Amino acid sequence: MAFAELLATDLASVEDALAAGADRLELCAALEVGGVTPGIGFLRAAVRMAEERADAADVIALVRPRRGDFLLDGPRGLDLLRAEVEAARDAGAAGVAVGVLTETSEVDFASMEALVRSAGPMKVTFHRAIDHARDPLGAARRLPSVGVARLLTSGSAASALEGAEAVRELVATVGDELEVIAAGGVHGGNARQILDATGAPAIHGSCSRQVRSPEAAGGGDESVPVPMGAAQGVLPENIRSVLDGASARAFVAAAHSSFPSS
């Protein structure tokens, strides 16, 4: 079987992911901008929820202080990332997903080694920053040497399905030392296809749907509420993404019934 890792941005999605039988949950905020570090209260609550179940899932925290590129934020940028890693560790997370690149689109191995040290017993996933790297395969070969345990990737494509060949190459090349997790557009409807195409031992997906808030807009009608500063193109304030329970169940079922392909 493959591991099923579901993304959750709120407590209801955490509950649905656990009910679906996910092996791991990755927590984040602001999925509409690619995800940023979740709030510490949310993280602590999710850890408690997972621990209350007999088949407790591991909770992973995304560590990404802002949207955009994956460079350090100046001379204090590494300190910020280390503080967020340590906060996740102290809150009971089983792992973190983090990634740092240089201005030349190389993996910043020195920073990653420092973050692995801060993680302590937690497992560290190098997230989809790898899909922005100049030489993802070469970088993946080096990641285990600094203590990274997992790699989240779409094969440097818009989706794991489009990048399936590259993901399969990563599995074949580094799969003995690094758990390669196929990610990017994975949901209950295509999870089996992606597992078969990539041979990945794990899949990651949000299995999301958009819902409208029951909170009435300013005038009590269906108009878009007063903007709160979101960038153009981001979902309006009265619409958000949540985990779709049916898609999540199909996603987990596909993972748990899969077999490694040669």
FITORGU-52386 format. One record per residue: residue in three letters; x, y, z of N, C-alpha, C in turn. Coordinates in steps of 0.001 Angstrom, whole numbers, padded with zeros to 6 digits, always signed. Example, Ala and Ser with C-alpha at 12.3 -4.5 7.8 and 13.67 -1.06 7.14 Angstrom:
ALA+013190-005690+007800+012300-004500+007800+013200-003300+007800
SER+012850-002250+007080+013670-001060+007140+012900+000030+007870
END
This chain:
MET+000825-001197+000000+000000+000000+000000+000866+001256+000000
ALA+000278+002342-000441+000955+003637-000404+000391+004455+000744
PHE+001158+005438+001201+000694+006331+002259-000196+007418+001654
ALA-001260+007746+002374-002189+008798+001954-002009+010005+002860
GLU-001564+011118+002281-001332+012351+003028-002310+013406+002530
LEU-003197+013840+003404-004208+014824+003043-003888+016183+003640
LEU-004199+017217+002893-003972+018593+003323-005219+019109+004030
ALA-005031+019837+005116-006166+020399+005846-005870+021830+006247
THR-006867+022693+006078-006705+024112+006407-007645+024567+007514
ASP-008510+023668+008013-009417+024019+009096-009767+022760+009876
LEU-010400+022933+011039-010676+021802+011913-011674+020824+011304
ALA-012662+021328+010562-013617+020429+009922-012913+019530+008913
SER-011938+020092+008189-011186+019286+007216-010295+018272+007922
VAL-009746+018645+009079-008973+017692+009867-009848+016499+010247
GLU-011044+016789+010740-011969+015725+011139-012321+014831+009952
ASP-012580+015430+008801-012933+014646+007611-011755+013810+007127
ALA-010554+014358+007199-009363+013609+006773-009120+012416+007687
LEU-009298+012625+008988-009128+011523+009938-010192+010458+009708
ALA-011430+010887+009478-012516+009941+009236-012284+009147+007957
ALA-011616+009768+006981-011332+009081+005716-010225+008039+005861
GLY-009477+008098+006974-008414+007120+007196-007047+007549+006723
ALA-006821+008865+006608-005517+009359+006152-004402+008891+007081
ASP-003254+008597+006499-002081+008213+007288-001387+009428+007870
ARG-001421+010532+007119-000788+011772+007561-001662+012940+007143
LEU-001604+013996+007939-002252+015256+007600-001180+016323+007494
GLU-001221+017107+006442-000372+018294+006399-001253+019504+006629
LEU-000910+020285+007622-001669+021489+007945-001045+022703+007292
CYS-001896+023576+006771-001408+024855+006248-002525+025862+006358
ALA-002211+027101+006071-003200+028162+005953-003103+028726+004545
ALA-004153+029432+004115-004147+030149+002827-003773+029252+001654
LEU-004530+028177+001507-004284+027252+000400-004377+027945-000951
GLU-005226+028979-001033-005423+029675-002308-004173+030379-002803
VAL-003156+030576-001941-001883+031146-002393-000757+030110-002300
GLY-001137+028840-002284-000141+027780-002259+000187+027267-000876
GLY-000416+027892+000158-000210+027439+001521+000896+028187+002243
VAL+000630+028546+003497+001639+029138+004377+001527+028455+005737
THR+002434+028786+006636+002487+028170+007955+001142+028293+008681
PRO+000631+027197+009223-000632+027268+009963-000447+027904+011332
GLY-001515+028425+011886-001470+028987+013229-001173+027921+014266
ILE-000506+028314+015335-000086+027349+016350-001288+026759+017088
GLY-002352+027537+017277-003547+027011+017921-004200+025926+017084
PHE-004263+026159+015786-004803+025165+014856-003963+023891+014901
LEU-002654+024052+014897-001762+022897+014931-001966+022073+016208
ARG-002015+022743+017336-002194+022027+018603-003530+021287+018633
ALA-004577+021937+018136-005892+021302+018126-005899+020072+017222
ALA-005261+020173+016052-005218+019045+015129-004439+017873+015714
VAL-003350+018166+016411-002577+017103+017055-003437+016381+018093
ARG-004191+017148+018885-005074+016526+019877-006135+015668+019210
MET-006711+016165+018124-007745+015416+017413-007190+014105+016871
ALA-005981+014153+016326-005363+012938+015782-005055+011946+016895
GLU-004585+012444+018027-004211+011564+019131-005425+010883+019770
GLU-006585+011481+019613-007796+010907+020201-008307+009689+019445
ARG-007785+009478+018249-008241+008342+017450-007323+007145+017663
ALA-007906+005955+017616-007116+004735+017812-006079+004578+016709
ASP-006455+004950+015490-005542+004862+014345-004947+006249+014075
ALA-004286+006805+015068-003801+008188+015008-002940+008441+013773
ALA-003272+009496+013063-002485+009918+011907-001401+010873+012356
ASP-000276+010880+011641+000782+011845+011912+000362+013223+011392
VAL+000663+014244+012156+000357+015614+011751+001645+016301+011332
ILE+001634+016810+010102+002782+017513+009519+002421+018994+009402
ALA+003329+019866+009753+003085+021304+009633+003893+021875+008467
LEU+003214+022565+007569+003928+023320+006549+004660+024472+007219
VAL+005910+024689+006850+006672+025837+007336+007012+026696+006122
ARG+006239+027748+005965+006400+028684+004843+005793+030010+005303
PRO+006604+030932+005786+006065+032151+006406+005296+033062+005464
ARG+005530+032941+004170+004874+033827+003208+004737+033122+001872
ARG+003903+033690+000996+003780+033168-000355+004953+033657-001191
GLY+005022+033188-002430+006060+033659-003342+007202+032680-003453
ASP+008413+033202-003578+009573+032338-003794+009973+031622-002509
PHE+011041+030837-002617+011478+030009-001490+012842+030425-000969
LEU+013154+031725-001119+014402+032271-000612+014242+032663+000856
LEU+015362+032691+001563+015343+033201+002926+015001+034684+002911
ASP+014285+035139+003940+013951+036556+004053+015092+037306+004731
GLY+016155+037529+003987+017267+038297+004505+018061+037561+005571
PRO+018910+038297+006305+019832+037666+007255+019136+036974+008429
ARG+017879+037328+008715+017154+036688+009817+016166+035630+009328
GLY+016190+035374+008035+015225+034446+007465+015361+033028+007996
LEU+016598+032571+008169+016790+031212+008685+016328+031118+010133
ASP+016580+032162+010919+016112+032168+012310+014592+032055+012362
LEU+013898+032730+011441+012438+032661+011393+011980+031236+011100
LEU+012581+030608+010097+012197+029239+009753+012486+028280+010908
ARG+013640+028454+011538+013971+027570+012666+012976+027747+013804
ALA+012568+028977+014062+011592+029223+015127+010264+028544+014815
GLU+009851+028571+013549+008584+027939+013181+008694+026418+013242
VAL+009834+025876+012851+010061+024428+012975+010005+024014+014446
GLU+010672+024768+015299+010702+024441+016730+009319+024571+017358
ALA+008535+025550+016902+007177+025708+017423+006312+024510+017048
ALA+006477+024028+015812+005729+022840+015384+006141+021625+016197
ARG+007432+021490+016438+007941+020373+017250+007352+020423+018654
ASP+007370+021595+019266+006885+021740+020633+005371+021544+020723
ALA+004654+021772+019612+003202+021593+019601+002801+020137+019391
GLY+003781+019281+019139+003488+017862+019005+003416+017335+017591
ALA+003786+018153+016603+003777+017674+015223+004763+016530+015042
ALA+004433+015628+014146+005319+014504+013841+006324+014856+012762
GLY+006073+015966+012065+006986+016351+011001+006695+017748+010504
VAL+007592+018249+009678+007404+019541+009018+007724+019393+007539
ALA+007099+020242+006742+007398+020323+005314+007970+021704+005059
VAL+009204+021772+004582+009897+023044+004433+010879+022929+003277
GLY+011212+024038+002665+012190+024015+001591+012793+025386+001378
VAL+014095+025426+001127+014802+026694+000918+015644+026585-000347
LEU+015542+027589-001190+016353+027674-002405+017252+028906-002347
THR+018271+028896-003190+019141+030051-003335+018671+030906-004507
GLU+019293+032058-004687+018910+032940-005788+019217+032333-007149
THR+020047+031308-007184+020346+030624-008448+019521+029348-008599
SER+018469+029222-007810+017540+028092-007880+018185+026754-007542
GLU+019159+026815-006646+019739+025589-006094+019138+025366-004709
VAL+019102+024113-004275+018675+023853-002907+019720+024414-001950
ASP+019264+025113-000929+020152+025679+000092+020396+024593+001144
PHE+021409+023778+000907+021654+022615+001768+022103+023018+003162
ALA+022844+024103+003283+023288+024538+004610+022085+024914+005475
SER+021132+025641+004890+019932+026005+005641+019098+024774+005967
MET+018992+023847+005021+018203+022645+005271+018817+021809+006395
GLU+020124+021737+006439+020777+020977+007506+020467+021602+008863
ALA+020473+022937+008930+020153+023620+010178+018702+023374+010576
LEU+017803+023345+009612+016390+023116+009904+016149+021685+010376
VAL+016863+020736+009803+016755+019349+010254+017203+019235+011710
ARG+018262+019947+012071+018713+019929+013465+017643+020509+014381
SER+017001+021591+013957+015945+022197+014768+014742+021272+014902
ALA+014522+020437+013900+013361+019544+013910+013482+018456+014959
GLY+014696+018128+015360+014880+017078+016361+014335+015756+015873
PRO+013412+015135+016619+012912+013818+016224+011901+013843+015083
MET+011429+015020+014707+010443+015092+013623+011064+014727+012283
LYS+010258+014142+011412+010704+013886+010047+010529+015150+009214
VAL+011505+015422+008382+011486+016627+007555+011211+016265+006104
THR+010212+016910+005553+009880+016787+004133+010395+018022+003404
PHE+011114+017828+002305+011436+018969+001435+010232+019130+000512
HIS+009547+020264+000628+008285+020419-000086+008500+020783-001560
ARG+007442+021287-002188+007481+021453-003644+008380+022592-004122
ALA+009151+023183-003240+010220+024067-003700+011147+023302-004648
ILE+011208+021980-004489+012054+021166-005371+011628+021324-006831
ASP+010347+021611-007051+009852+021768-008417+010275+023097-009035
HIS+010871+023987-008237+011432+025243-008731+012958+025160-008848
ALA+013536+024049-008440+014992+023921-008422+015543+023691-009831
ARG+016776+024161-010028+017420+024036-011331+017678+022568-011702
ASP+018101+021786-010732+018424+020373-010969+017761+019531-009886
PRO+016462+019265-010024+015758+018559-008946+016290+017158-008675
LEU+016692+016451-009701+017189+015090-009486+018524+015111-008747
GLY+019410+016007-009151+020694+016125-008463+020514+016557-007022
ALA+019587+017487-006798+019321+017944-005428+018739+016815-004591
ALA+017830+016055-005176+017203+014953-004441+018233+013930-003982
ARG+019253+013715-004791+020304+012764-004399+021023+013216-003130
ARG+021138+014537-002929+021874+015075-001779+021023+015261-000534
LEU+019713+015343-000686+018858+015655+000452+019012+014677+001622
PRO+019113+013370+001384+019279+012466+002534+020547+012745+003338
SER+021569+013290+002704+022832+013530+003404+022706+014619+004460
VAL+021660+015476+004351+021442+016504+005383+020268+016143+006288
GLY+019770+014919+006150+018754+014426+007070+017317+014543+006620
VAL+017086+014969+005384+015712+015055+004874+015197+013643+004607
ALA+013953+013386+005037+013391+012037+004946+012414+011862+003790
ARG+011771+012954+003378+010717+012859+002368+010840+013982+001358
LEU+010276+013753+000180+010311+014743-000899+008930+014847-001518
LEU+008368+016047-001518+007049+016313-002085+007250+016928-003465
THR+006691+016306-004512+006987+016801-005858+005914+016438-006879
SER+005784+017324-007861+004935+017063-009023+005793+016697-010228
GLY+007091+016481-010001+007974+016239-011130+008244+017498-011920
SER+008213+018646-011231+008471+019960-011843+007458+020303-012926
ALA+006258+019782-012789+005184+020062-013741+004014+020703-013007
ALA+003002+021109-013764+001834+021743-013150+001054+020776-012275
SER+001171+019492-012558+000488+018473-011761+001323+017204-011746
ALA+001049+016346-010775+001780+015074-010690+001486+014196-011892
LEU+000297+014327-012451-000043+013529-013629+000803+013967-014823
GLU+000943+015274-015007+001767+015779-016113+003241+015465-015885
GLY+003678+015450-014625+005082+015189-014319+005359+013759-013912
ALA+004461+012842-014249+004563+011460-013769+005885+010798-014135
GLU+006370+011050-015333+007628+010403-015749+008790+010865-014876
ALA+008835+012170-014574+009909+012694-013729+009774+012178-012299
VAL+008542+012082-011794+008343+011530-010452+008817+010087-010405
ARG+008484+009321-011445+008915+007921-011499+010442+007825-011501
GLU+011104+008732-012205+012568+008719-012225+013137+009013-010843
LEU+012513+009940-010126+012954+010234-008762+012781+009014-007864
VAL+011660+008328-007981+011419+007129-007173+012494+006088-007466
ALA+012806+005911-008745+013796+004905-009125+015201+005282-008666
THR+015498+006575-008644+016857+007035-008352+017122+007185-006858
VAL+016179+007768-006124+016435+008073-004701+015462+007381-003757
GLY+014580+006558-004302+013524+005967-003500+013990+005101-002345
ASP+015208+004589-002399+015707+003779-001294+016105+004622-000087
GLU+016359+005909-000311+016807+006788+000779+015815+007887+001126
LEU+014875+008144+000232+013983+009288+000361+012582+008845-000044
GLU+011595+009111+000807+010218+008795+000435+009722+009870-000527
VAL+009487+009493-001764+009015+010433-002781+007488+010446-002754
ILE+006918+011626-002522+005475+011788-002406+004967+012531-003639
ALA+004109+011889-004419+003540+012524-005605+002496+013547-005169
ALA+002630+014779-005656+001745+015868-005232+001474+016793-006408
GLY+000364+017495-006307+000004+018454-007352-001190+017950-008140
GLY-002375+018427-007784-003580+018035-008499-004029+016613-008245
VAL-003610+016029-007132-004016+014652-006821-005306+014688-006012
HIS-006289+013895-006426-007567+013829-005718-008145+012427-005864
GLY-009308+012243-005284-009890+010904-005289-010142+010339-006666
GLY-010400+011214-007643-010706+010744-008987-009511+010294-009801
ASN-008299+010739-009432-007125+010365-010239-005996+009745-009420
ALA-006228+009536-008130-005156+009032-007268-004601+007704-007756
ARG-005484+006783-008110-005006+005476-008588-004167+005621-009859
GLN-004622+006446-010778-003886+006664-012033-002498+007222-011754
ILE-002397+008168-010820-001106+008790-010499-000190+007791-009799
LEU-000731+006997-008908+000080+005968-008249+000625+004979-009271
ASP-000209+004557-010193+000231+003603-011222+001282+004225-012139
ALA+001101+005511-012454+002003+006173-013407+003354+006514-012797
THR+003378+006773-011493+004614+007237-010857+005343+006166-010055
GLY+004607+005168-009563+005213+004186-008661+005562+004781-007314
ALA+005001+005950-006994+005327+006622-005734+004786+005844-004538
PRO+005525+005842-003439+005059+005148-002235+004090+005972-001404
ALA+003798+007201-001832+002886+008064-001091+002318+009116-002034
ILE+001104+009572-001707+000475+010652-002459+000012+011729-001491
HIS-000083+012954-002002-000452+014122-001202-001488+014905-001987
GLY-002576+015288-001324-003579+016071-002022-004493+016817-001078
SER-005125+017861-001601-006075+018634-000799-007495+018108-000944
CYS-007774+017410-002060-009131+016874-002294-010179+017930-001941
SER-009966+019129-002410-010764+020255-001926-011950+020594-002819
ARG-012890+021273-002214-014009+021880-002921-014229+023261-002318
GLN-014858+024116-003082-015106+025473-002607-016508+025588-002021
VAL-016599+026255-000892-017900+026460-000252-018100+027941+000026
ARG-019368+028337+000008-019724+029722+000312-020041+029837+001795
SER-019602+030899+002413-019858+031116+003830-021340+031367+004078
PRO-021887+030794+005176-023283+031086+005527-023460+032494+006089
GLU-022330+033140+006404-022409+034511+006902-022960+035414+005815
ALA-023968+036191+006126-024561+037082+005135-023583+038168+004748
ALA-023593+038543+003478-022772+039664+003023-023288+040950+003671
GLY-022533+042015+003521-022875+043259+004194-024322+043672+004017
GLY-024870+043492+002819-026255+043892+002582-027241+042771+002796
GLY-026759+041595+003280-027655+040486+003518-028060+039765+002251
ASP-027365+040012+001135-027697+039338-000114-026517+038478-000553
GLU-026491+038094-001821-025440+037216-002321-024249+037988-002892
SER-024211+039285-002686-023108+040070-003215-021802+039717-002509
VAL-020684+040011-003168-019380+039758-002573-019180+040721-001411
PRO-018722+040230-000265-018562+041117+000895-017449+042135+000682
VAL-017352+043049+001647-016324+044085+001596-014947+043424+001488
PRO-014116+043789+000504-012781+043180+000364-011934+043421+001606
MET-011132+042435+001958-010279+042528+003145-008799+042557+002785
GLY-008491+042915+001539-007101+043086+001142-006505+041930+000374
ALA-007306+040924+000029-006780+039789-000738-006335+040255-002120
ALA-005266+039631-002618-004755+039993-003933-005765+039633-005017
GLN-005686+040337-006133-006568+040053-007254-006385+038609-007703
GLY-007484+037925-007960-007415+036534-008395-007571+035538-007270
VAL-007426+035991-006015-007630+035122-004862-009127+035022-004593
LEU-009564+033928-003984-010979+033740-003707-011547+034918-002920
PRO-012793+035323-003192-013415+036385-002390-013608+035926-000953
GLU-013855+036864-000063-013879+036580+001369-014969+035587+001781
ASN-016022+035464+000991-017121+034589+001385-017035+033193+000766
ILE-015895+032869+000153-015690+031537-000424-014365+030998+000070
ARG-014356+029739+000470-013113+029118+000911-013064+027672+000455
SER-011861+027111+000497-011656+025722+000112-011668+024835+001354
VAL-012394+023718+001274-012430+022746+002365-012227+021354+001782
LEU-011895+020410+002632-011721+019033+002202-013066+018456+001792
ASP-013093+017782+000662-014294+017084+000213-014225+015640+000723
GLY-015145+015267+001591-015085+013965+002240-015092+012797+001266
ALA-015931+012853+000246-016016+011744-000710-014713+011599-001481
SER-014154+012714-001920-012884+012664-002651-011773+012148-001748
ALA-011782+012577-000478-010762+012127+000469-010841+010628+000700
ARG-012046+010098+000831-012198+008657+001041-011703+007873-000165
ALA-012003+008352-001374-011525+007679-002583-010005+007773-002700
PHE-009452+008900-002303-008001+009137-002304-007308+008124-001396
VAL-007810+007983-000173-007220+007051+000788-007392+005609+000308
ALA-008561+005289-000205-008803+003923-000682-007851+003558-001821
ALA-007609+004509-002719-006684+004248-003822-005272+003978-003305
ALA-004850+004775-002328-003508+004597-001770-003389+003252-001058
HIS-004352+002926-000256-004258+001723+000572-004449+000437-000213
SER-004973+000538-001437-005143-000652-002253-004108-000759-003362
SER-003147+000166-003369-002145+000178-004441-000988-000761-004117
PHE-000286-001142-005148+000897-001980-005014+002019-001336-005813
PRO+003253-001383-005312+004375-000790-006050+004458-001359-007448
SER+004657-000480-008435+004796-000923-009823+006244-000835-010240
SER+006620-001689-011127+008026-001723-011562+008246-000807-012739
END
